[in-house]
């Protein structure tokens, strides 16, 4: 498994009430632009539009710098929402953390 990644886990609900904490954690993680970022949503039960926007906006500097950002989210309501919001076009979405960590580092379409 690669160690050239930062993993940020988000659990519970990612919504207007919790987005500041998640934004802070993601902000700390993107400070190291030499490693890719893996956002682990396996324990996330709900995401609203504020949460989706936070993931997109906080990770933008990394993506513009050419760094890889991936999401981990198995099937379920959160995964369906990510796909409905077309985040799978911006980020690779993996079912398991191991998949995200072992995936080749290649630019994604987004």
BELZI-V452051 format. One record per pair of residues at least 4 apart in sequence whose ideal C-beta (glycine too) atoms are under 7 Angstrom apart, sorted by sequence separation. I is the first residue (numbers start at 1). J is the second residue. If there is no record, write none. Layout:
BEGIN
<<I;J> <I;J>>
END
This chain:
BEGIN
<<10;14> <14;18> <15;19> <18;22> <19;23> <20;24> <21;25> <22;26> <23;27> <24;28> <25;29> <26;30> <47;51> <49;53> <50;54> <51;55> <52;56> <53;57> <54;58> <55;59> <56;60> <59;63> <60;64> <61;65> <63;67> <75;79> <77;81> <78;82> <79;83> <80;84> <81;85> <87;91> <95;99> <97;101> <98;102> <99;103> <13;18> <14;19> <47;52> <62;67> <73;78> <74;79> <82;87> <83;88> <88;93> <94;99> <12;18> <63;69> <73;79> <82;88> <94;100> <30;37> <62;69> <14;22> <29;37> <73;82> <94;103> <59;69> <71;82> <82;93> <92;103> <10;22> <39;55> <92;108> <8;25> <91;108> <8;26> <91;110> <71;91> <73;93> <89;109> <90;110> <8;29> <70;91> <74;95> <89;110> <37;59> <69;91> <70;92> <71;93> <72;94> <6;29> <70;94> <72;96> <37;62> <72;97> <6;32> <30;58> <72;100> <6;35> <8;37> <10;39> <30;59> <33;62> <5;35> <10;40> <14;44> <37;67> <41;71> <42;72> <70;100> <4;35> <5;36> <6;37> <7;38> <8;39> <9;40> <10;41> <15;46> <19;50> <23;54> <27;58> <30;61> <36;67> <41;72> <42;73> <47;78> <4;36> <8;40> <11;43> <12;44> <13;45> <16;48> <19;51> <22;54> <26;58> <30;62> <33;65> <36;68> <37;69> <38;70> <39;71> <40;72> <41;73> <42;74> <46;78> <5;38> <7;40> <11;44> <12;45> <13;46> <14;47> <15;48> <26;59> <36;69> <52;85> <70;103> <9;43> <10;44> <16;50> <33;67> <36;70> <38;72> <44;78> <47;81> <56;90> <15;50> <19;54> <23;58> <52;87> <15;51> <14;51> <41;78> <68;105> <63;110> <40;97> <38;100> <38;101> <36;105> <5;101> <1;98> <2;101> <1;101> <2;102> <1;102>>
END
